[in-house]
Amino acid sequence: MAGIVRATRALAAAVCLAAALPGQAWAAGESPYTFDEAAEQVKGAASSLDAEQLKAGRTYRDAIKKDGKLYYRVDLDAKQNAYVSVVAVPKPGGKAEYGDGIKVSLQDGSGTQCDYQDALFGSAGFTRPIAAYAHRTIKPDSSTCQQAGAYYVLVERTSKAVSTPDDWALEIRHLAEPGVKQTGPTELPDNWPSSSPQPPGGGPQKRQGGAGFHDATSLRQGEWRDDIKPGQTLFYRVPVDWGQQIFASAELGSSAAGDTYVGNALVLSLDNPARGHVDEDTVSYDGDPATLALDAHRPVAFQNRYSSDSNTNALRFAGWYYLSATLSPEIAKAYGDKPVPLTLRVNVTGTAKAGPAYDGDAGPFTVTEDDRDAAASGQSGAEAGKSDGMRLVAAAGIGAGTVLILVLGVWTVVARRRVAGASQDGRQDGRSDGPPQFGPPTAW
């Protein structure tokens, strides 16, 4: 009986957990950027010694002031690679000068810089979400940043005097990548497919982009049609497996509203599964169709991490690669505030290969059948996560149903035994305690 009591209590806990799965959304109107609803609040410190810890597998939120510097702490072992990404989210419509942006760096306890990356607005002088990361990579024959211990993430914001001074919201994520059981080759092949493929066939298909990395709309190879408003950033994600290459281009449709020239009207960016920046390009607009294409890059490979080329280095693992498109707010002044037709053309070429022999779960650094299904159906990252959660709830529900059937069966047996015992006692002493009682035993 005690075992059934424990099972019932476990079932109640499971039901409560299932009810809590969807989580709480952020307040409406906070930002057009969709933050991860599971993100925890954290406060960056002015000194590394006061830095709050970021735990692997979690996402955090903070804010940084103009010319601010913030420290966070990560505790690392001597086996896993570590990545800390920062998405800076200024208020839309702000002014950004060339060189404005953030720098994310990772330091060990002695102040040695392990890695850094800048995310800059560049020649497109308007604010938009930008992402950068820093990492600690376990390397053979290296002694720098290889030891276990406390490491510090430094986020620095640079803004010119004429730039918009508002605080920037931050979305921070710490990921761990398992070490490998056996180190493979570190040299990159001399030859690789560098020519762009033919545009994908099948005609355009409608698919609405998301408003952040968390709810980025899933795409597979194809031609994808959307509409983008001035000042808006749309997010998409594409599964790219080991040995595969991603090619992406974007086209703004023509407008009958005029022929005013707008420089750097559209920005297309590519970021890796750890939200490290890979590449970006811009195109100007004068009312006629305008097209840009990202450069061709090497296939995704583990040994890319040993390259000194930053673009190649970022193509270091399989998983979801993110595309984001931002339309300049200047378009509204020249052509009105109506959406402009946008087409994305995505090619994923090459045969998927087996990944490295990770000494643990690959986590986000792999492509699964569920990922391919999400790309085919157009699920966003948030929707795919909830689908996984609902599968867990369904599994828990099946298990809970089994427990309920078992519990009801025991109740029935106990009740029948009580009835039989009561009847026998009544015959022996001539007393009756009334009609038989059913339900759970009174001891419960």
Secondary structure, DSSP 8 states (H G I E B T S, - for coil): -HHHHHHHHHHHHHHHHHHHTT-----TTS-SS---TT-EE---BSSGGG-EE--TTEEEEEEE-TT-EEEEEEEE-SSSEEEEEEEEE--TT-B--TT-EEEEEEE-TT--EEEEEEEE-TTS-B---EEEEEEE---TT--TT-SSEEEEEEEEEE--TTS----EEEEEEEEEE--BSS----S--S----S-----SS-EEE---BSSSTT-EE--SEEEEEEE-TT-EEEEEEEE-TT-EEEEEEEE---SS----EEEEEEEEEE-TT--EEEEEEEEESSS-EEEE--------GGGGG-SSHHHHH--S-EEEEEEEEE-THHHHHH-SS-EEEEEEEEEES-------BSS--TTSS--HHHHHHHHHT-BHHHHHHHHHHHHHHHHHHHHHHHHHHHHHHHHHHHHHHHHHHHHHHHHHS---SS---SS-TT-
